[in-house]
Every structure is written in structure tokens, then in C-alpha cells.
Amino acid sequence: MHLRHLSVVDFRSYTSAELPLEPGVTTLVGLNGQGKTNLVEAIGYLASLSSHRVATDAPLVRFGATQAVIRGAVVRDGRETMVELEIAPGRANRARLNRSPLTRPRDVLGSLRTVLFAPEDLALVKGDPADRRRFLDELLVARQPRWAGVRADYDKVLRQRGALLKSAAPVLRRGGRRAARPAHVEGVDTASERESALHTLDVWDSHLAQVGSQLLYARLRLLRDLGPYLGKAYEEVSAGQSDTRVAYRSSLREETAGRIAAGEVPEVGELHDEVLASLAEVRGAEVERGVCLVGPHRDDVVLSLGDLPAKGYASHGESWSFALGLKLAAFQLLRHDLGDDPVLVLDDVFAELDTGRRERLAAMVADCEQVLVTAAVPADVPDTLMGRRYAVTLGSVTEVA
């Protein structure tokens, strides 16, 4: 798989830009702030419908414009597919595949697959659990696009259940006690309100368990499959033996969470029952706090080097190697699953690496079908990865002979 052409209109700093591409290595060179990362961000958005830099779509649209357009010509097995996205903050985004409108933008997922590594990915090691959860879920979708629908369903259930906990908390906290209302109505109304709130909460518990158990099961299987690739990638990047470990920290009850942390992957049915049991166990705390305390949204991935957690203990170089190892492991997993290469994007990465890691990384990606590299100065990129080169200056993209 490779991207043959990228076109953007009113995206970030670009009024418009055209970027012809080909298999092999393409390097975008330009000083910081000139627009290199904007182009690879557009490519990432085509593949995942999200940005690696911002959480909302509004910053992606050029100031003064009402919408941005990204088009990409994707070649796979000799066949070309045109993917087009219209980003319109405040309105529904639209998508087309080979010029045909799609009902949902997420129906384009799978047309282009990318693995992007950028300085922001250091948060995979040093950042919050949300960064690691997002990494897993985006890799799930790249592997099998149907998981985008499961994620959307889970987020919807979580919002609805959270809203219920907040709105019904006063009634549930009162329990059967009488509130300061007229004697002839207070007992009946309070009991009736509480019964209704409990019934509704039970319904949302069931929805959360049904969708949450599917997402949790998929994450656990993914992490199990990713582990062997991670160890190999870390060793190649760091040029040394190291005991890298990944473990899933679940919000379920202690016994099940311990089995999961040890690498066990329970079946979906068992996870469903465990989610329900765990929700029942923490219901009092949820009512008091008004938040959902159990489910995939509360989980984390623990990264370790030997017996020590990488977060807080790994050196800067080790943290970079771990984050890069995770992304290279994702690339290898997708290559194995799909039978072809995703597009590999290395955004301003080489400036952060020492000479040894630069050369080892270059050797590792030399056989990829398509590699896109951004750099502030050509000297940051090993000679073996220069390939086709474009100069990026103030939103202008020019090929360098």
C-alpha cells in the first residue's frame, strides 16, 4: 500500500497544496513552523479520522475558511482508490470514496493505513493512561476498521450513563430516607424516584457491560499479539538486550484484574459478567462521585523495563526507544496481518535520536513500501533515507532536484 498523491485545501496553514508521492522514501525538509507536519497530519487524518496533535477538528481548518478538504490517491495491489474528506467544525464531516458520497465518514477507514511516529508519542511512555488507551484503540481500528463502531458505541453509552449518575445522584443518595417535602407525598415520591433511577442505571450497566467487554477483549488480544514484536523492535532500536514488558491494568475486580495483568485473556462472556459484577461492587462510590469507575475508559497499559515501570524510571533515551518500539511493533503487526505495508510516517523524529539510533532506525525501515520523513535540516536524516525530497517553505511545497 502506498499514497500516490495528496491534495489539501484550507487545511492548517495551506490555502492549497499538491504533493505527488511514490513508493520508497520521501523527505519533507523545512524549518519549524513552515508546514511539514501539517502535510503528514493530513495523511494521518485520512487514515484515522483524527489528528495526532489536537483533539478537535477546529484547528485543522485554515483561519478564515469554513471547511478543509483532504484528498488522497491510495494504491493497493495495483488498484487506486480516491479518498476524500471534508472537515467542517460545527457541522457533520463528509467523506467520499472514488467520488461516491458515504453515509458515515468512518466508512473510509481501512482505505489507507498509516503508522505515524512523532515527538508527541513520547507521551506513550511518560504521559497519562489516556495516551496509551488511544494507541491501543487506534491500532485496533487500523487492524480491523469495524472497531471504530464499537468505540463509538462505547463512548455513547459512557456519556449516557455518566449523565444519569450525575442527574440521579441526589435521589440515589437519599435512598429510602424522606426528603423535606409534605408528609403525604414525600415517602411515595422518593421511593418511586429511586426505584426508577435504579432501574435505568441497571439498563445502562447492561449496555456498558455488553460493549465494554467486547472492547476490553479486543484490547487484550491486541496487546498479546503486539508483545513479541515490541521486544524485537526495542532491541533493534537500542542495540542491546532489554526485558520489555507490557501489562494491561484493568478496572475490574481484583482477582480478574490480576489474571489480566498476568497476560490471561478471558472470553467475552466472562468479561461481560465481570463488568456487571464490578459495577455492582462500586455502585455506592459511583453514586457518591457521579462518575463511572469501571470499564475500558478507566484502564491503563503498564510499560516496564525489567522489573521497573518505564514511566518515571526509564532514561530519556530508553523512553524514546520504548515509544519508537511500540510504533514499529504496530507496523510489523499490521504488515503481518494485512499482507502489505502500511505507510510509515516519521515526523521530525531523527533530530531527537543520537547517531546510533538514527542509523539503526534507518536500517529497520529501509524495506518498507513507503516511508515519509520530515526534518528541519537534511543532515538530521541518514543518507540511506533521503530518497525523493521536497522543500517546505511557508506553506509552499517544491521538489528538490
C-alpha distance (Angstrom), angle and dihedral (degrees) to the residues before:
residue distance angle dihedral
M1 . . .
H2 3.79 . .
L3 3.78 140.3 .
R4 3.81 112.0 -115.2
H5 3.78 98.9 -175.1
L6 3.81 138.7 6.1
S7 3.79 124.0 -160.4
V8 3.82 126.3 -178.1
V9 3.80 131.5 -176.1
D10 3.82 122.2 -169.1
F11 3.78 90.5 -13.4
R12 3.82 114.8 149.2
S13 3.84 107.2 -52.5
Y14 3.81 95.4 -8.9
T15 3.78 125.2 98.1
S16 3.79 83.3 -173.7
A17 3.78 137.2 -27.8
E18 3.78 137.8 179.1
L19 3.80 121.6 -154.7
P20 3.82 118.0 -174.6
L21 3.79 111.4 -157.3
E22 3.77 138.8 -176.0
P23 3.80 139.0 -175.0
G24 3.78 116.0 -71.5
V25 3.79 126.6 38.7
T26 3.80 125.0 -21.5
T27 3.79 119.6 -177.8
L28 3.81 125.3 -160.4
V29 3.79 110.2 -157.9
G30 3.79 125.5 -169.8
L31 3.76 142.8 118.3
N32 3.79 119.5 -84.8
G33 3.79 114.2 -75.2
Q34 3.80 95.6 26.2
G35 3.81 97.0 108.1
K36 3.81 107.3 -96.0
T37 3.78 95.2 126.2
N38 3.81 91.1 44.9
L39 3.80 89.2 65.7
V40 3.79 96.4 49.6
E41 3.81 88.7 42.8
A42 3.82 87.7 58.2
I43 3.81 89.8 51.5
G44 3.80 90.7 49.9
Y45 3.79 90.4 49.4
L46 3.80 91.1 53.2
A47 3.79 88.5 55.3
S48 3.81 101.5 40.8
L49 3.84 108.5 15.1
S50 3.79 88.2 -124.2
S51 3.78 140.0 84.5
H52 3.79 125.8 -120.1
R53 3.81 88.9 -145.2
V54 3.81 108.2 45.2
A55 3.79 135.8 28.7
T56 3.82 97.9 -140.1
D57 3.79 134.4 49.3
A58 3.82 98.6 -126.9
P59 3.85 96.4 86.6
L60 3.81 89.9 52.9
V61 3.81 93.0 68.1
R62 3.81 116.0 81.8
F63 3.78 113.1 -107.8
G64 3.79 109.1 -91.8
A65 3.82 95.0 20.2
T66 3.80 124.8 105.9
Q67 3.79 97.6 -146.0
A68 3.79 143.0 6.2
V69 3.79 127.4 -136.9
I70 3.81 127.3 -152.9
R71 3.80 122.2 -173.2
G72 3.75 127.2 -177.2
A73 3.80 132.1 -179.0
V74 3.80 106.6 -146.7
V75 3.81 122.3 -165.2
R76 3.78 120.6 -158.5
D77 3.80 126.7 163.3
G78 3.80 89.6 -10.3
R79 3.82 93.9 -56.0
E80 3.79 122.9 111.7
T81 3.81 124.8 -142.5
M82 3.80 124.3 -171.0
V83 3.81 112.6 -143.7
E84 3.80 117.8 -167.9
L85 3.80 129.4 -177.8
E86 3.80 129.8 -174.9
I87 3.81 113.2 -158.7
A88 3.80 112.3 -158.2
P89 3.83 115.3 169.2
G90 3.79 111.3 -144.1
R91 3.79 91.3 22.2
A92 3.78 135.1 64.8
N93 3.78 115.1 -77.4
R94 3.79 115.8 -124.9
A95 3.78 132.7 -144.6
R96 3.79 136.6 -164.4
L97 3.77 130.7 -167.8
N98 3.80 115.0 -159.5
R99 3.82 87.5 -13.6
S100 3.83 92.4 -56.2
P101 3.84 115.8 121.5
L102 3.79 116.3 -119.8
T103 3.78 126.6 -144.2
R104 3.81 92.6 -131.2
P105 3.80 129.2 22.1
R106 3.80 90.4 -133.4
D107 3.81 89.0 67.1
V108 3.83 87.4 80.6
L109 3.80 91.5 62.7
G110 3.78 111.1 116.9
S111 3.80 94.0 30.3
L112 3.79 89.2 97.5
R113 3.78 124.9 18.9
T114 3.77 123.0 -165.8
V115 3.77 138.3 174.0
L116 3.79 110.1 -153.6
F117 3.78 125.9 -168.7
A118 3.80 118.1 -169.3
P119 3.82 137.6 157.4
E120 3.82 88.2 -95.4
D121 3.80 88.0 67.4
L122 3.79 90.8 75.5
A123 3.82 82.1 83.6
L124 3.81 87.3 73.0
V125 3.80 86.3 74.5
K126 3.79 104.2 24.1
G127 3.79 102.3 27.7
D128 3.79 138.7 79.7
P129 3.83 126.6 -65.2
A130 3.81 89.4 -102.8
D131 3.82 89.6 68.4
R132 3.79 92.2 55.3
R133 3.82 93.4 43.5
R134 3.78 89.6 52.3
F135 3.81 91.1 50.8
L136 3.80 91.1 54.1
D137 3.79 94.9 45.1
E138 3.80 94.8 47.4
L139 3.79 90.2 49.5
L140 3.81 89.1 49.5
V141 3.80 89.9 55.2
A142 3.81 92.7 45.8
R143 3.79 88.5 51.6
Q144 3.82 95.2 44.9
P145 3.83 116.8 4.8
R146 3.82 92.6 -155.2
W147 3.80 88.7 78.5
A148 3.79 88.7 72.3
G149 3.80 87.2 71.6
V150 3.80 92.3 48.5
R151 3.80 90.9 50.2
A152 3.80 90.9 49.6
D153 3.81 91.2 49.3
Y154 3.80 91.7 49.0
D155 3.80 92.4 49.6
K156 3.80 90.2 50.4
V157 3.81 93.1 50.1
L158 3.79 90.8 46.5
R159 3.81 92.2 52.6
Q160 3.79 92.7 48.0
R161 3.79 93.8 46.9
G162 3.80 91.6 46.1
A163 3.79 91.2 51.1
L164 3.80 89.8 50.5
L165 3.81 92.4 50.7
K166 3.78 90.5 52.7
S167 3.79 96.7 45.0
A168 3.81 97.2 41.1
A169 3.80 97.6 39.1
P170 3.85 95.3 96.7
V171 3.81 91.6 52.9
L172 3.80 94.0 44.4
R173 3.80 92.5 47.1
R174 3.80 91.6 53.5
G175 3.78 89.6 56.0
G176 3.76 108.9 176.9
R177 3.78 94.5 -23.7
R178 3.75 118.0 117.8
A179 3.76 120.6 -110.9
A180 3.80 124.3 -142.7
R181 3.79 96.7 -83.6
P182 3.83 133.7 116.3
A183 3.78 111.1 -58.4
H184 3.80 95.8 -124.1
V185 3.84 93.7 60.3
E186 3.77 109.5 22.2
G187 3.81 100.9 84.2
V188 3.78 96.0 44.4
D189 3.80 95.0 45.1
T190 3.78 94.7 46.0
A191 3.80 94.0 48.8
S192 3.79 92.1 45.3
E193 3.79 93.2 48.4
R194 3.78 92.2 48.3
E195 3.80 93.0 48.3
S196 3.79 90.7 50.4
A197 3.82 92.6 47.9
L198 3.81 92.1 48.7
H199 3.79 91.8 49.5
T200 3.81 91.8 50.4
L201 3.80 91.0 47.3
D202 3.81 90.1 51.7
V203 3.81 89.2 54.0
W204 3.80 92.3 52.2
D205 3.80 90.3 45.1
S206 3.79 87.6 58.3
H207 3.81 92.5 49.4
L208 3.80 91.5 47.7
A209 3.80 92.1 49.8
Q210 3.80 92.7 48.2
V211 3.81 97.0 51.4
G212 3.80 97.1 28.6
S213 3.79 93.9 54.8
Q214 3.82 90.5 53.8
L215 3.79 92.6 50.4
L216 3.81 92.5 45.2
Y217 3.80 92.3 49.4
A218 3.80 91.1 50.5
R219 3.81 92.1 49.3
L220 3.80 92.5 50.2
R221 3.79 93.1 50.1
L222 3.80 90.7 46.6
L223 3.79 92.5 51.3
R224 3.81 90.5 48.6
D225 3.81 90.7 52.1
L226 3.81 93.7 44.3
G227 3.81 96.8 52.1
P228 3.84 100.1 79.6
Y229 3.81 91.9 48.1
L230 3.81 91.3 49.6
G231 3.78 94.7 55.2
K232 3.80 92.5 50.8
A233 3.81 94.0 44.9
Y234 3.80 93.5 49.6
E235 3.78 92.5 50.0
E236 3.80 92.0 49.6
V237 3.81 93.7 48.5
S238 3.80 95.4 44.7
A239 3.83 96.0 37.0
G240 3.76 91.9 -135.5
Q241 3.76 142.8 86.1
S242 3.76 113.3 -93.7
D243 3.76 134.3 165.4
T244 3.82 102.9 -126.3
R245 3.78 115.8 -176.6
V246 3.77 134.9 -176.8
A247 3.79 123.0 -165.5
Y248 3.77 131.2 176.6
R249 3.80 115.9 -126.2
S250 3.80 107.6 -153.6
S251 3.80 129.3 -162.7
L252 3.81 91.0 -142.2
R253 3.80 123.9 108.8
E254 3.79 116.0 -56.0
E255 3.81 99.2 -103.0
T256 3.80 94.8 50.0
A257 3.80 92.1 41.0
G258 3.81 88.9 54.4
R259 3.79 92.7 52.3
I260 3.79 90.6 48.9
A261 3.81 92.1 48.6
A262 3.81 88.1 53.6
G263 3.81 90.0 57.6
E264 3.80 101.8 -96.4
V265 3.81 117.4 143.2
P266 3.83 109.7 -153.9
E267 3.78 118.1 -156.4
V268 3.81 120.0 -95.6
G269 3.81 93.0 -106.7
E270 3.78 92.9 55.1
L271 3.80 91.4 46.3
H272 3.80 89.5 50.6
D273 3.81 91.3 55.2
E274 3.79 91.5 44.2
V275 3.80 92.2 53.1
L276 3.82 90.1 52.8
A277 3.81 92.3 46.8
S278 3.80 91.9 47.2
L279 3.80 91.8 49.2
A280 3.79 90.0 51.5
E281 3.80 90.2 50.4
V282 3.81 94.4 54.0
R283 3.80 99.4 35.1
G284 3.79 93.3 109.6
A285 3.79 92.0 52.2
E286 3.80 91.2 45.9
V287 3.79 91.6 52.5
E288 3.80 91.5 48.9
R289 3.80 93.3 48.9
G290 3.79 99.7 32.0
V291 3.82 93.6 -133.9
C292 3.81 136.6 105.8
L293 3.81 109.1 -106.4
V294 3.81 101.7 -178.4
G295 3.79 130.9 60.8
P296 3.80 143.3 62.9
H297 3.82 90.3 -61.1
R298 3.83 88.9 67.6
D299 3.81 96.9 47.9
D300 3.80 131.9 100.6
V301 3.79 141.0 -164.5
V302 3.80 114.4 -125.8
L303 3.81 113.5 -146.8
S304 3.79 116.0 -162.1
L305 3.78 138.9 -178.5
G306 3.75 105.4 -153.3
D307 3.79 108.5 -43.3
L308 3.80 95.5 -24.1
P309 3.81 128.2 84.1
A310 3.78 111.6 -112.9
K311 3.79 91.4 -135.5
G312 3.78 106.8 83.6
Y313 3.81 96.1 2.9
A314 3.80 108.3 53.0
S315 3.80 117.7 90.5
H316 3.79 120.0 -119.2
G317 3.81 91.1 -98.8
E318 3.80 92.3 47.0
S319 3.80 90.7 49.2
W320 3.80 91.1 51.9
S321 3.80 90.7 48.0
F322 3.81 90.9 49.5
A323 3.80 94.0 49.1
L324 3.80 91.7 45.4
G325 3.80 89.9 46.2
L326 3.80 90.5 55.3
K327 3.80 92.1 53.4
L328 3.80 94.1 44.4
A329 3.80 89.3 48.2
A330 3.81 88.6 52.6
F331 3.80 89.0 51.5
Q332 3.80 92.6 51.0
L333 3.80 92.2 46.5
L334 3.81 92.1 52.0
R335 3.80 90.6 45.4
H336 3.81 89.9 53.3
D337 3.81 94.9 44.7
L338 3.78 99.8 43.1
G339 3.77 101.2 35.5
D340 3.80 92.8 -127.6
D341 3.77 137.8 63.4
P342 3.78 125.5 -89.7
V343 3.79 114.3 -137.9
L344 3.81 108.9 -88.3
V345 3.81 115.8 -143.0
L346 3.81 120.9 -168.1
D347 3.80 106.6 -171.9
D348 3.81 113.9 -164.9
V349 3.79 90.1 -37.5
F350 3.79 104.3 132.8
A351 3.81 94.4 62.9
E352 3.81 87.9 63.6
L353 3.81 95.3 51.9
D354 3.79 130.9 78.5
T355 3.80 119.0 -120.2
G356 3.79 94.7 -94.5
R357 3.79 94.5 51.7
R358 3.82 90.7 45.6
E359 3.78 92.6 55.8
R360 3.79 93.8 43.7
L361 3.80 92.0 49.3
A362 3.80 90.8 49.0
A363 3.79 90.4 52.3
M364 3.80 91.9 48.7
V365 3.81 95.1 54.2
A366 3.81 98.8 37.6
D367 3.82 92.8 101.6
C368 3.83 96.6 48.6
E369 3.79 115.2 119.6
Q370 3.81 93.6 -126.8
V371 3.80 130.1 8.2
L372 3.81 123.8 -178.9
V373 3.80 116.1 -163.3
T374 3.79 130.6 -174.0
A375 3.79 123.2 -163.7
A376 3.78 138.5 165.3
V377 3.81 92.8 -136.7
P378 3.82 130.1 16.6
A379 3.80 91.6 -124.0
D380 3.82 89.9 69.4
V381 3.82 91.3 66.7
P382 3.82 121.2 72.5
D383 3.80 112.1 -114.9
T384 3.81 90.9 -116.8
L385 3.83 89.9 65.2
M386 3.77 102.7 44.9
G387 3.82 98.0 95.7
R388 3.78 115.5 141.5
R389 3.80 110.6 5.0
Y390 3.80 135.1 -156.0
A391 3.80 127.6 -171.3
V392 3.81 113.6 -139.4
T393 3.80 116.3 -158.3
L394 3.82 125.0 167.0
G395 3.78 93.3 -29.4
S396 3.81 94.5 -42.6
V397 3.81 119.3 119.7
T398 3.82 118.1 -158.1
E399 3.79 128.7 172.1
V400 3.78 114.9 -121.6
A401 3.81 115.7 -138.5
